[in-house]
């Protein structure tokens, strides 16, 4: 079956979320005078990352809503009983620093250009549509995607097959006609494969995952390898060195 569309994850796949989050939070903590409470900036950033992962897991499991996980990230990080308004204000100040560091990975525009004439494109993210739609617009790529679907509005998160199938349905294609590209080996890689899509796990750092590579997904280190996998008629990219 010919692959007719590519559905994309956003954070740490198209958008360099990790760098933006670290840069933004470092600037925010410095502005708030909070770095002195830690032995080093790295310790403070690691604490924020750990809390973010914990609260995001609660959101993905349906234990809280999108705004709730943001507020709880702030409350746990500060160790304070903040009102919703106080937590929102703190997070908004962080967003100012975070958004100033937004950038696409350098291999994104070349691969989108290479696939523009051969494949349709969509987005499936475990975030919210308000956040990701705006992010894609600020980064100048929203018009590259026919559909943008997010867990907060869908009511189901990756790796649930329903999330992947909803994205396929938005493009009116069968899962076997769609490739999914994401950076997480389980949520994206195994989830897409189990849902019947051609799954492509983007492992930019090569072997950073703490789990064995999932069975099924192609594993690539750069988006330059993607056209060869999805069968694009283009000279861009090279065959994947992972299977």
C-alpha positions in Angstrom: 0.0 0.0 0.0 1.3 3.4 -1.0 2.0 5.9 1.8 -0.1 9.0 0.9 0.3 11.1 4.0 2.7 11.8 6.9 1.3 12.7 10.4 3.7 14.4 12.7 4.3 14.8 16.3 5.4 18.4 17.2 7.5 18.7 20.4 11.0 17.4 19.9 10.1 16.2 16.4 9.4 19.4 14.4 10.0 21.9 17.2 13.0 21.9 19.5 11.0 21.8 22.7 13.8 20.5 25.0 16.1 23.4 24.2 13.4 26.0 24.3 12.1 24.7 27.7 15.6 24.7 29.2 16.5 28.1 27.9 13.2 29.6 28.8 13.1 28.1 32.3 16.6 29.2 33.0 15.8 32.8 32.1 12.5 32.7 34.0 14.1 31.3 37.2 16.9 33.9 37.0 14.3 36.7 36.6 12.2 35.3 39.5 15.3 35.1 41.8 14.8 31.3 42.3 18.2 29.9 41.2 19.8 30.6 44.5 17.6 27.9 46.1 19.5 25.2 44.1 23.1 24.1 44.1 23.2 24.7 40.3 21.0 25.8 37.4 21.2 22.2 36.2 19.7 21.0 39.4 16.8 23.5 39.1 16.1 22.6 35.5 16.2 18.8 36.3 13.7 19.4 39.1 11.4 21.3 36.7 11.7 18.5 34.0 10.9 15.8 36.5 7.8 17.6 37.7 6.7 18.3 34.1 7.0 14.6 33.2 5.0 13.6 36.3 2.2 16.1 35.7 2.1 15.4 32.0 1.6 11.7 32.8 -1.4 12.7 34.9 -2.8 14.7 32.0 -2.3 11.8 29.6 -4.0 9.4 32.0 -7.0 11.7 32.2 -6.4 12.6 35.9 -6.4 16.3 35.2 -7.0 18.7 32.3 -4.5 20.7 30.3 -4.7 23.8 32.4 -4.6 21.8 35.6 -1.3 20.1 34.8 0.2 23.4 34.1 -0.9 24.8 37.5 0.2 21.8 39.4 3.6 21.9 37.8 4.0 25.4 39.3 2.6 24.5 42.7 4.8 21.4 43.1 7.9 23.2 41.8 7.4 26.1 44.2 6.0 24.0 47.0 3.3 26.6 47.6 -0.5 26.5 47.7 -1.2 28.9 44.9 -4.6 29.9 43.6 -5.3 29.2 40.0 -4.8 32.8 39.1 -1.4 32.9 40.9 -0.2 29.7 39.2 -1.4 30.9 35.8 0.4 34.2 36.2 3.7 32.4 37.2 3.4 30.1 34.2 2.6 33.0 31.9 5.8 34.7 32.9 7.7 31.5 32.1 6.0 31.4 28.7 7.5 34.8 27.8 11.0 33.4 28.2 10.1 30.0 26.6 8.5 31.4 23.5 11.5 33.6 22.9 13.5 30.5 22.4 11.2 28.7 19.9 12.8 27.2 16.8 12.3 24.4 14.3 15.0 21.7 14.0 17.2 22.5 10.9 16.1 19.4 9.1 12.3 20.2 9.2 11.9 22.7 6.4 14.0 20.7 3.9 12.0 17.5 4.5 8.6 19.3 4.3 9.7 20.9 1.1 10.9 17.5 -0.3 7.6 15.8 0.5 5.3 18.7 -0.4 4.5 17.4 -3.9 4.2 13.8 -3.0 2.5 13.5 0.5 -0.2 15.2 2.5 0.6 16.2 6.0 -1.1 16.5 9.4 -0.3 16.8 13.1 -1.2 14.6 16.1 0.1 15.9 19.4 -0.6 15.0 23.1 -0.9 18.8 23.8 -3.8 21.2 23.2 -4.9 22.7 19.9 -4.7 26.2 21.3 -1.0 25.7 22.1 0.1 23.7 19.1 -1.8 25.7 16.5 -0.3 28.9 17.7 3.1 27.4 17.9 3.0 26.2 14.3 1.8 29.6 13.2 4.6 31.4 15.0 7.1 29.0 13.5 5.7 29.7 10.1 4.6 26.1 9.2 0.9 25.9 10.0 -0.1 26.1 6.4 1.9 22.9 5.7 -0.6 20.7 7.6 -4.2 20.0 6.5 -5.2 18.9 10.0 -3.9 19.5 13.5 -5.4 17.2 16.2 -4.5 17.3 19.9 -5.2 15.1 22.9 -6.9 17.9 25.0 -9.7 18.2 22.4 -9.8 14.6 21.2 -10.2 13.3 24.8 -7.7 10.5 24.0 -3.9 10.6 24.0 -1.2 8.7 22.2 -0.3 5.8 22.4 -4.0 4.9 22.3 -4.9 3.7 18.8 -8.0 5.9 18.8 -5.8 9.0 18.7 -3.9 7.8 15.6 -7.0 6.6 13.9 -8.7 10.0 14.5 -5.8 11.7 12.7 -6.1 9.2 9.8 -9.9 9.8 9.6 -9.3 13.6 9.5 -7.3 13.0 6.3 -9.9 10.4 5.1 -7.1 7.8 4.8 -6.7 4.2 6.1 -4.0 3.8 8.7 -1.9 1.6 6.3 -1.8 4.7 3.9 -0.3 6.9 6.6 3.1 7.3 8.2 3.6 8.7 11.7 6.8 10.4 12.8 7.6 11.1 16.4 10.4 11.2 18.9 9.2 8.9 21.7 9.9 5.2 21.2 6.8 4.0 23.0 4.2 6.8 22.8 5.0 7.5 19.1 6.9 4.6 17.8 5.2 1.6 19.3 1.8 3.4 19.5 1.7 4.2 15.8 2.9 0.7 14.8 0.2 -0.9 17.0 -2.4 1.3 15.4 -1.5 0.1 11.9 0.4 3.1 10.6 3.8 3.0 9.1 5.7 4.1 12.2 8.9 6.1 12.1 10.7 6.7 15.4 12.9 9.8 15.2 15.9 9.1 17.6 18.0 12.3 17.0 20.5 11.4 19.7 20.9 7.8 18.8 20.2 5.3 21.5 19.1 7.8 24.2 16.0 5.7 24.9 15.8 3.8 28.2 13.8 1.0 26.5 14.7 -1.4 23.8 13.8 -0.1 20.3 10.2 -1.1 19.7 9.3 -3.8 17.2 7.9 -2.4 14.0 8.9 1.2 13.7 11.6 2.4 11.4 14.3 4.1 13.5 16.0 7.2 12.0 18.5 9.7 13.3 17.5 12.6 11.0 14.5 13.6 9.0 16.7 13.5 6.0 16.1 9.7 6.1 12.3 10.0 5.9 11.7 10.4 2.2 13.3 7.1 1.4 11.1 5.3 4.0 7.8 6.8 2.8 8.6 6.2 -0.8 8.9 9.8 -2.0 10.1 10.4 -5.5 12.9 12.7 -4.5 16.7 12.7 -4.2 16.5 14.3 -0.8 17.7 12.1 2.1 19.3 8.7 2.3 18.1 5.2 3.2 17.7 4.6 6.9 20.6 2.9 8.6 18.2 1.4 11.2 15.4 -1.1 10.9 
